[in-house]
Amino acid sequence: MTVASQVKQCLSSLKGIEASLGAFALKSEDEEARKVFHETCLQTRRVIADIENRVGEMEREEPQYKGF
């Protein structure tokens, strides 16, 4: 497995985690827990954006990784 495919797999996992955190934030009845889930979801979105940028850089530098 190439580094590019591992990074993309990690990105996919992070998107799933973000979705779960968002769902927990919506379903939680405890206000403090809801706030923590929401904040963590936002942090995860920032990490996802950073990794998406890196994937774009990898694809521009190494075209053979595009589409993996």
FIKOL-153401 format. One line per 3 residues: number of its first residue (from 1); their letters; for each residue z, y negated, x negated of N, C-alpha, C. Coordinates in Angstrom, 2 decimals, always signed. Layout:
# FIKOL-153401
NUM = a = Z:Y:X:Z:Y:X:Z:Y:X | ... $
# end
This chain:
# FIKOL-153401
1 = mtv = +0.00:+1.17:-0.86:+0.00:+0.00:+0.00:+0.00:-1.23:-0.91 | -0.89:-2.15:-0.62:-0.98:-3.37:-1.44:+0.12:-4.35:-1.07 | +0.34:-5.30:-1.96:+1.33:-6.34:-1.70:+0.94:-7.12:-0.45 $
4 = asq = -0.36:-7.41:-0.30:-0.81:-8.16:+0.87:-0.49:-7.41:+2.16 | -0.71:-6.12:+2.18:-0.42:-5.36:+3.41:+1.09:-5.28:+3.66 | +1.88:-5.23:+2.59:+3.34:-5.23:+2.75:+3.83:-6.56:+3.31 $
7 = vkq = +3.25:-7.66:+2.82:+3.63:-8.98:+3.33:+3.25:-9.10:+4.80 | +2.08:-8.63:+5.16:+1.66:-8.69:+6.56:+2.52:-7.80:+7.45 | +2.94:-6.66:+6.93:+3.83:-5.79:+7.69:+5.18:-6.47:+7.89 $
10 = cls = +5.67:-7.13:+6.85:+6.92:-7.89:+6.94:+6.79:-8.99:+8.00 | +5.66:-9.68:+8.00:+5.40:-10.74:+8.98:+5.44:-10.19:+10.40 | +4.84:-9.05:+10.59:+4.84:-8.41:+11.90:+6.27:-8.07:+12.34 $
13 = slk = +7.05:-7.55:+11.42:+8.44:-7.22:+11.74:+9.24:-8.47:+12.09 | +9.02:-9.54:+11.35:+9.72:-10.79:+11.63:+9.37:-11.34:+13.01 | +8.12:-11.20:+13.41:+7.72:-11.67:+14.74:+8.43:-10.86:+15.83 $
16 = gie = +8.61:-9.56:+15.59:+9.36:-8.73:+16.54:+10.82:-9.14:+16.61 | +11.39:-9.43:+15.45:+12.78:-9.89:+15.40:+12.93:-11.21:+16.13 | +11.98:-12.12:+15.92:+12.02:-13.41:+16.61:+11.99:-13.22:+18.12 $
19 = asl = +11.15:-12.33:+18.59:+11.06:-12.07:+20.03:+12.38:-11.51:+20.56 | +12.98:-10.61:+19.82:+14.27:-10.04:+20.24:+15.36:-11.10:+20.28 | +15.40:-11.95:+19.26:+16.41:-13.01:+19.24:+16.23:-13.97:+20.42 $
22 = gaf = +14.98:-14.29:+20.73:+14.71:-15.15:+21.88:+15.17:-14.52:+23.19 | +14.92:-13.22:+23.30:+15.35:-12.52:+24.51:+16.87:-12.48:+24.61 | +17.55:-12.23:+23.49:+19.01:-12.24:+23.49:+19.55:-13.61:+23.87 $
25 = alk = +18.90:-14.65:+23.37:+19.34:-16.02:+23.68:+19.23:-16.29:+25.18 | +18.17:-15.79:+25.78:+17.97:-16.02:+27.22:+18.92:-15.19:+28.08 | +19.24:-13.99:+27.63:+20.04:-13.07:+28.44:+21.55:-13.21:+28.24 $
28 = sed = +21.94:-13.83:+27.15:+23.36:-13.91:+26.83:+24.09:-14.82:+27.81 | +25.23:-14.37:+28.25:+26.05:-15.17:+29.16:+27.06:-16.03:+28.39 | +27.36:-15.64:+27.17:+28.29:-16.38:+26.32:+27.54:-17.55:+25.67 $
31 = eea = +28.01:-18.76:+25.93:+27.34:-19.96:+25.44:+27.25:-19.99:+23.91 | +28.32:-19.60:+23.25:+28.32:-19.60:+21.78:+27.30:-18.59:+21.24 | +27.28:-17.41:+21.84:+26.32:-16.39:+21.41:+24.89:-16.87:+21.66 $
34 = rkv = +24.66:-17.49:+22.80:+23.34:-18.02:+23.14:+22.88:-19.03:+22.08 | +23.82:-19.89:+21.69:+23.50:-20.91:+20.69:+23.16:-20.27:+19.34 | +23.95:-19.28:+18.94:+23.70:-18.60:+17.66:+22.35:-17.88:+17.68 $
37 = fhe = +22.06:-17.17:+18.77:+20.77:-16.49:+18.87:+19.62:-17.49:+18.81 | +19.76:-18.60:+19.50:+18.71:-19.62:+19.51:+18.50:-20.22:+18.11 | +19.59:-20.55:+17.44:+19.49:-21.13:+16.09:+18.84:-20.13:+15.13 $
40 = tcl = +19.24:-18.87:+15.25:+18.67:-17.84:+14.37:+17.20:-17.64:+14.67 | +16.83:-17.72:+15.93:+15.42:-17.62:+16.33:+14.62:-18.75:+15.69 | +15.16:-19.96:+15.70:+14.46:-21.10:+15.10:+14.32:-20.93:+13.59 $
43 = qtr = +15.35:-20.43:+12.94:+15.27:-20.17:+11.50:+14.22:-19.12:+11.20 | +14.17:-18.10:+12.03:+13.18:-17.04:+11.85:+11.77:-17.59:+12.01 | +11.57:-18.50:+12.96:+10.26:-19.13:+13.14:+9.83:-19.88:+11.89 $
46 = rvi = +10.78:-20.56:+11.24:+10.46:-21.29:+10.01:+10.05:-20.31:+8.90 | +10.74:-19.20:+8.80:+10.39:-18.18:+7.80:+9.01:-17.61:+8.11 | +8.74:-17.35:+9.37:+7.43:-16.83:+9.78:+6.32:-17.81:+9.39 $
49 = adi = +6.54:-19.09:+9.65:+5.53:-20.10:+9.30:+5.28:-20.11:+7.80 | +6.33:-20.01:+7.01:+6.18:-19.98:+5.55:+5.38:-18.76:+5.10 | +5.69:-17.61:+5.68:+4.99:-16.39:+5.29:+3.54:-16.43:+5.76 $
52 = enr = +3.29:-16.98:+6.94:+1.91:-17.12:+7.41:+1.11:-18.00:+6.46 | +1.73:-19.05:+5.96:+1.04:-19.89:+4.98:+0.73:-19.11:+3.71 | +1.68:-18.30:+3.28:+1.46:-17.48:+2.08:+0.37:-16.46:+2.30 $
55 = vge = +0.31:-15.87:+3.46:-0.75:-14.91:+3.77:-2.11:-15.61:+3.69 | -2.18:-16.81:+4.23:-3.43:-17.58:+4.14:-3.83:-17.85:+2.70 | -2.85:-18.18:+1.86:-3.13:-18.39:+0.44:-3.64:-17.11:-0.22 $
58 = mer = -2.99:-15.99:+0.09:-3.42:-14.71:-0.49:-4.85:-14.38:-0.07 | -5.18:-14.63:+1.19:-6.51:-14.30:+1.68:-7.57:-15.21:+1.05 | -7.21:-16.46:+0.78:-8.16:-17.37:+0.13:-8.35:-16.98:-1.34 $
61 = eep = -7.25:-16.59:-2.00:-7.33:-16.22:-3.41:-7.95:-14.85:-3.62 | -7.69:-13.95:-2.72:-8.17:-12.56:-2.82:-8.85:-12.18:-1.51 | -10.12:-12.53:-1.34:-10.82:-12.29:-0.07:-10.79:-10.84:+0.41 $
64 = qyk = -10.62:-9.89:-0.48:-10.61:-8.48:-0.06:-9.39:-8.16:+0.82 | -8.37:-9.02:+0.81:-7.19:-8.79:+1.62:-7.33:-9.35:+3.03 | -8.38:-10.09:+3.28:-8.56:-10.70:+4.58:-8.72:-9.62:+5.65 $
67 = gf = -7.95:-9.78:+6.74:-8.08:-8.85:+7.86:-7.21:-7.62:+7.80 | -6.48:-7.40:+6.72:-5.59:-6.24:+6.65:-4.49:-6.35:+7.64 $
# end
